[in-house]
Amino acid sequence: MYLCAMLMKMRNFTFLILVFLLMFSSCSDYTKVVKSTDYEFKYKKAIEYYESGDFVKSSTLLKELINIVRGTSRADKVYYYYAKSQFGIKDNLMAGHYFKSLLKEFPRSEFAEESQFMVGYCFYLDSPGPRLDQQVTHDAIDALQLFINLYPKSARVDEANRLIIELRDKLVYKSYLSGKLYYDMNNYKAAVVALTTSLKEFPDTKYREELMYMLLKAKYLLAVKSVEDKKRDRLSSALDEYFTFVDEYPESKYRKEVEKYHETTAKLLNYKPDSKI
């Protein structure tokens, strides 16, 4: 037993030594590449590192080569592989920047179509949660839409459209959250504005029924709590919203509730309350 244990330990130790030697050899080889002034060799090794998935090493070498190859026929390839390497290490901001730079410097490059898509895709990946500022989401939508406009026959058009729908739904959900927040704060006027804007900008959203229900409810609550000189117009607006809602969603799960709003609104339009709010 003791002998077996010793043999096992020796095997493990030998394995660790081999791993260390391989790592040392690899690091030593990479150091030689970094220090080399043979830029053709350095470019070749950079592509090898990229293709093997070692994006940190490839990006380090390609970053140096960007200025070296400027003005040559290989310049767009170096930009492309550098951007792809940055994408590989999940630095989407830097990757998107260099994909965009490639398009600006080399608009007719063989990599232009993919680069245009990747600009939008990098923005898409960096798009934050719906509760945060959505400027990056807007940038993603604009870039992906530009890709579709420029390359309508691309195999990636369907994917770009799918991403745009997902991003738009995020914007809609943010609008929904804003409207709900205003409602919870009893700020029905602001809720009406936010929800109306959301439905106008995104009429085909999957949240449409719920947004329309919330808009109707916000208009109703705004109307019944209004001062006398604004009440009638706001009640009429709520009534119009009711007819719009039931016409579009006659079997809605909210039907019973909105019927109560309709009944109350119709009565209020024919009577004046004793006090003003």
C-alpha positions as CSV (number, residue, x, y, z in Angstrom):
1,M,0.0,0.0,0.0
2,Y,2.8,2.4,0.9
3,L,4.6,1.6,-2.4
4,C,1.4,2.3,-4.3
5,A,0.9,5.6,-2.6
6,M,4.5,6.6,-3.3
7,L,4.1,5.7,-7.0
8,M,0.8,7.7,-7.2
9,K,2.5,10.8,-5.6
10,M,5.4,10.5,-8.1
11,R,3.1,10.3,-11.0
12,N,1.2,13.4,-9.8
13,F,4.5,15.2,-9.3
14,T,5.7,14.2,-12.7
15,F,2.5,15.5,-14.3
16,L,2.8,18.8,-12.5
17,I,6.4,19.2,-13.7
18,L,5.3,18.5,-17.3
19,V,2.5,21.1,-17.0
20,F,4.9,23.6,-15.6
21,L,7.4,23.0,-18.4
22,L,4.7,23.3,-21.1
23,M,3.5,26.6,-19.6
24,F,7.1,27.9,-19.2
25,S,7.8,26.9,-22.8
26,S,4.6,28.6,-24.0
27,C,5.3,31.8,-22.1
28,S,8.9,31.8,-23.4
29,D,7.7,31.4,-27.0
30,Y,5.2,34.2,-26.6
31,T,7.8,36.5,-25.0
32,K,10.0,35.9,-28.1
33,V,7.0,36.8,-30.4
34,V,6.3,40.0,-28.4
35,K,10.0,41.1,-28.6
36,S,10.4,40.2,-32.3
37,T,10.7,43.0,-34.9
38,D,9.6,40.6,-37.7
39,Y,6.1,42.0,-38.1
40,E,5.2,39.3,-40.7
41,F,6.0,36.7,-38.1
42,K,4.2,38.6,-35.4
43,Y,1.1,38.9,-37.6
44,K,1.2,35.1,-38.4
45,K,1.5,34.2,-34.7
46,A,-1.3,36.7,-33.7
47,I,-3.7,34.9,-36.1
48,E,-2.6,31.5,-34.7
49,Y,-3.3,32.7,-31.2
50,Y,-6.7,34.0,-32.3
51,E,-7.6,30.8,-34.0
52,S,-6.6,28.8,-30.9
53,G,-8.8,30.9,-28.7
54,D,-6.0,32.7,-26.9
55,F,-7.5,36.2,-27.4
56,V,-5.4,38.0,-24.8
57,K,-2.2,37.2,-26.7
58,S,-3.7,37.8,-30.1
59,S,-5.1,41.2,-29.1
60,T,-1.7,42.3,-27.5
61,L,0.1,41.5,-30.8
62,L,-2.5,43.0,-33.1
63,K,-2.8,46.2,-31.1
64,E,0.9,46.8,-31.9
65,L,0.4,46.0,-35.5
66,I,-2.5,48.4,-36.1
67,N,-0.2,51.4,-36.5
68,I,2.5,49.3,-38.3
69,V,0.2,48.1,-41.1
70,R,-1.7,51.4,-41.5
71,G,-2.0,52.1,-45.3
72,T,-1.3,48.6,-46.4
73,S,-3.6,46.0,-47.9
74,R,-3.6,44.1,-44.6
75,A,-4.7,46.9,-42.5
76,D,-8.4,46.0,-42.4
77,K,-7.6,42.4,-41.5
78,V,-5.6,43.6,-38.5
79,Y,-8.5,45.8,-37.4
80,Y,-10.9,43.0,-37.9
81,Y,-8.9,40.4,-35.9
82,Y,-8.1,42.9,-33.2
83,A,-11.9,43.7,-32.8
84,K,-12.7,40.0,-32.8
85,S,-10.0,39.4,-30.2
86,Q,-11.5,42.1,-27.9
87,F,-14.9,40.5,-28.4
88,G,-13.3,37.1,-27.5
89,I,-12.1,38.5,-24.1
90,K,-15.6,40.0,-23.7
91,D,-14.6,43.7,-23.9
92,N,-17.6,44.5,-25.9
93,L,-17.1,48.3,-25.7
94,M,-13.6,48.1,-27.2
95,A,-14.7,45.5,-29.8
96,G,-17.6,47.7,-30.9
97,H,-15.2,50.7,-31.2
98,Y,-12.8,48.9,-33.5
99,F,-15.6,47.3,-35.6
100,K,-16.9,50.9,-36.1
101,S,-13.3,52.1,-36.8
102,L,-12.9,49.4,-39.5
103,L,-16.1,50.6,-41.2
104,K,-14.9,54.2,-41.1
105,E,-11.4,53.4,-42.4
106,F,-12.3,50.6,-44.8
107,P,-16.0,51.0,-45.9
108,R,-15.4,48.5,-48.8
109,S,-13.6,45.9,-46.8
110,E,-14.6,42.3,-47.1
111,F,-15.3,42.4,-43.3
112,A,-17.7,45.4,-43.6
113,E,-20.9,43.4,-43.5
114,E,-19.9,41.4,-40.4
115,S,-18.5,44.4,-38.7
116,Q,-21.7,46.4,-39.1
117,F,-23.6,43.6,-37.5
118,M,-21.1,43.3,-34.7
119,V,-21.3,47.0,-33.9
120,G,-25.0,46.5,-33.1
121,Y,-24.4,43.1,-31.4
122,C,-21.7,44.5,-29.1
123,F,-24.2,47.3,-28.1
124,Y,-26.8,44.6,-27.6
125,L,-24.6,42.6,-25.2
126,D,-23.9,45.8,-23.2
127,S,-27.5,46.9,-23.0
128,P,-28.4,47.2,-19.3
129,G,-31.4,46.1,-17.4
130,P,-34.7,48.0,-18.0
131,R,-34.5,50.0,-14.8
132,L,-31.2,51.7,-15.9
133,D,-30.5,54.3,-18.6
134,Q,-31.2,52.9,-22.0
135,Q,-28.9,55.0,-24.3
136,V,-26.9,51.9,-25.2
137,T,-30.1,50.1,-26.0
138,H,-31.0,52.8,-28.4
139,D,-27.5,52.7,-29.9
140,A,-27.9,48.9,-30.4
141,I,-31.3,49.3,-32.2
142,D,-29.9,52.1,-34.5
143,A,-26.8,50.0,-35.4
144,L,-28.8,46.8,-36.1
145,Q,-31.4,48.7,-38.2
146,L,-28.6,50.3,-40.2
147,F,-27.2,46.8,-40.8
148,I,-30.6,45.6,-42.1
149,N,-30.8,48.7,-44.4
150,L,-27.3,48.2,-45.8
151,Y,-27.5,44.4,-46.1
152,P,-31.1,43.5,-46.6
153,K,-30.1,40.1,-48.2
154,S,-27.7,39.1,-45.4
155,A,-28.2,35.8,-43.7
156,R,-28.1,37.7,-40.4
157,V,-31.1,39.9,-41.1
158,D,-33.5,37.6,-39.2
159,E,-31.2,37.6,-36.2
160,A,-30.9,41.4,-36.3
161,N,-34.6,41.7,-36.4
162,R,-35.0,39.3,-33.5
163,L,-32.5,41.4,-31.4
164,I,-34.3,44.6,-32.3
165,I,-37.6,43.2,-31.1
166,E,-36.0,42.1,-27.8
167,L,-34.4,45.5,-27.3
168,R,-37.6,47.3,-28.1
169,D,-39.4,45.2,-25.6
170,K,-36.9,46.2,-23.0
171,L,-37.6,49.9,-23.8
172,V,-41.3,49.2,-23.6
173,Y,-40.9,47.5,-20.2
174,K,-39.0,50.5,-18.9
175,S,-41.9,52.7,-20.0
176,Y,-44.2,50.3,-18.3
177,L,-42.2,50.5,-15.1
178,S,-42.2,54.3,-15.3
179,G,-45.9,54.4,-15.8
180,K,-46.5,52.0,-12.9
181,L,-44.2,54.1,-10.7
182,Y,-46.1,57.2,-11.4
183,Y,-49.4,55.4,-10.7
184,D,-48.1,54.1,-7.4
185,M,-47.2,57.7,-6.5
186,N,-50.7,58.8,-7.5
187,N,-49.3,60.8,-10.3
188,Y,-51.8,59.7,-12.9
189,K,-51.1,62.6,-15.3
190,A,-47.5,61.5,-15.7
191,A,-48.6,57.9,-15.9
192,V,-50.9,58.7,-18.8
193,V,-48.1,60.5,-20.7
194,A,-45.6,57.6,-20.2
195,L,-48.0,54.9,-21.2
196,T,-49.3,56.8,-24.2
197,T,-45.8,57.4,-25.4
198,S,-44.9,53.7,-25.0
199,L,-47.9,52.5,-27.0
200,K,-47.3,55.1,-29.7
201,E,-43.6,54.2,-30.1
202,F,-44.1,50.4,-29.8
203,P,-47.6,49.6,-31.1
204,D,-46.8,45.9,-31.7
205,T,-45.4,45.1,-28.3
206,K,-46.3,41.9,-26.5
207,Y,-47.2,44.1,-23.5
208,R,-49.8,46.0,-25.5
209,E,-52.9,44.6,-23.6
210,E,-51.5,45.3,-20.2
211,L,-50.2,48.8,-21.2
212,M,-53.7,49.7,-22.7
213,Y,-55.3,48.5,-19.5
214,M,-53.0,50.6,-17.3
215,L,-53.6,53.6,-19.6
216,L,-57.4,53.2,-19.2
217,K,-57.1,52.8,-15.5
218,A,-54.8,55.8,-15.2
219,K,-57.1,58.0,-17.3
220,Y,-60.1,56.9,-15.2
221,L,-58.4,57.7,-11.9
222,L,-57.0,61.0,-13.2
223,A,-60.5,62.0,-14.3
224,V,-62.4,61.1,-11.1
225,K,-59.8,63.0,-9.0
226,S,-59.8,66.1,-11.3
227,V,-61.1,69.6,-10.6
228,E,-64.4,70.4,-12.0
229,D,-63.3,72.4,-15.1
230,K,-61.1,69.5,-16.3
231,K,-63.2,66.6,-15.2
232,R,-65.6,66.3,-18.1
233,D,-62.8,66.3,-20.8
234,R,-60.8,63.7,-18.8
235,L,-63.9,61.5,-18.3
236,S,-64.6,61.6,-22.0
237,S,-61.0,60.6,-22.7
238,A,-61.3,57.7,-20.3
239,L,-64.5,56.6,-21.9
240,D,-62.9,56.7,-25.4
241,E,-60.0,54.6,-24.0
242,Y,-62.5,52.1,-22.7
243,F,-64.1,51.6,-26.1
244,T,-60.7,51.3,-27.7
245,F,-59.7,48.7,-25.2
246,V,-62.8,46.5,-25.4
247,D,-62.8,46.7,-29.2
248,E,-59.3,45.4,-29.3
249,Y,-59.5,42.9,-26.4
250,P,-63.2,41.9,-26.0
251,E,-62.1,38.7,-24.1
252,S,-59.5,40.4,-21.9
253,K,-58.9,39.1,-18.4
254,Y,-59.4,42.8,-17.3
255,R,-62.9,43.0,-18.9
256,K,-64.9,42.9,-15.6
257,E,-62.8,45.6,-14.0
258,V,-62.9,47.9,-17.0
259,E,-66.7,47.5,-17.2
260,K,-66.9,49.1,-13.7
261,Y,-64.8,52.0,-14.9
262,H,-67.1,52.4,-17.9
263,E,-70.2,52.3,-15.7
264,T,-68.9,54.9,-13.3
265,T,-67.5,57.1,-16.0
266,A,-70.9,57.1,-17.9
267,K,-72.7,58.1,-14.7
268,L,-70.2,60.9,-13.8
269,L,-70.6,62.4,-17.3
270,N,-74.2,63.1,-16.4
271,Y,-73.8,64.4,-12.9
272,K,-71.8,67.1,-11.0
273,P,-70.2,66.2,-7.7
274,D,-70.7,68.4,-4.7
275,S,-67.1,69.0,-4.0
276,K,-63.9,69.7,-6.1
277,I,-60.7,67.7,-5.7
